[in-house]
Amino acid sequence: MNPNNRYTVSFVGAGPGNVELITVKGRRLLDDADVIIYAGSLVNPELLNGCTAKIHDSSGLDLDEIVELMVRAWHKGLRVVRLHTGDPSIYGAIREQMVRLEAESIPCEVIPGVSSAFAAAASLKAELTLPEVAQTVIITRQEGRTPVPAREKLRLLASHQTTMLIFLSASLLATVVEELQAGGYPDDTPVVIVERASWENEKIVRGTLATIGAVAAARQIRKTAMICVGRVFDQHPPEAVSKLYDRHFSHGTREAKDD
């Protein structure tokens, strides 16, 4: 351990793509960094404009090489930022990196970011939870080369028929549709795919479980896309009014009013 290094390695969420959707703290850490290791083409390169740090693209590196960069820089007394897309807590593969740093007695921290899931919802002007429509949000992915636990197969999660945000699965759309149908979602369930949410070239494709495959193929949706499933994504969702602002409903800061 380098006892003279007071710095902490920072895992920073870059946000979904739009350069204004990084946190103020994340932006400051980038500006102050001596070394930045960023997640390749998934991070908007404009975020790195003006940075004086030595910059490494991790897209061609393995875990050993990434950790070696961080360890070597930290031992030199440098400020290190590991820049991940969206929010690093969702499919960020950060834990395995932090375990290696902890083994070297190197302190680290995580700075949250705006997930592409929430950027997609914002682009759709969707509320993910609507009273009497959906009160649960499932964030998941379709099994591919990387397996998922048996109890988390998509068809089992689909049995809840609530709002679902499916990462990393646009290239497996046909399988996604089959699994959702097998799980019980009706064919008329709204499905929206948001490609590159919040980027200037964002693309939104709407359909239903029955039509989304053909529509997405026609629009050439292949990757870097969020699959959004559920009644909350209907362009004219069921009428749903919360109790929060209902004049007839009392809560801790407001008394109900009579007509």
Helices and strands as residue ranges (DSSP letters): E 9-13, G 19-21, H 24-32, E 35-38, G 40-42, G 45-48, E 54-57, G 58-60, H 63-75, E 80-84, H 95-103, E 108-111, H 116-123, E 137-141, G 150-152, H 154-158, E 163-167, G 170-172, H 173-183, E 190-195, E 203-208, H 212-218, E 225-229, G 231-233
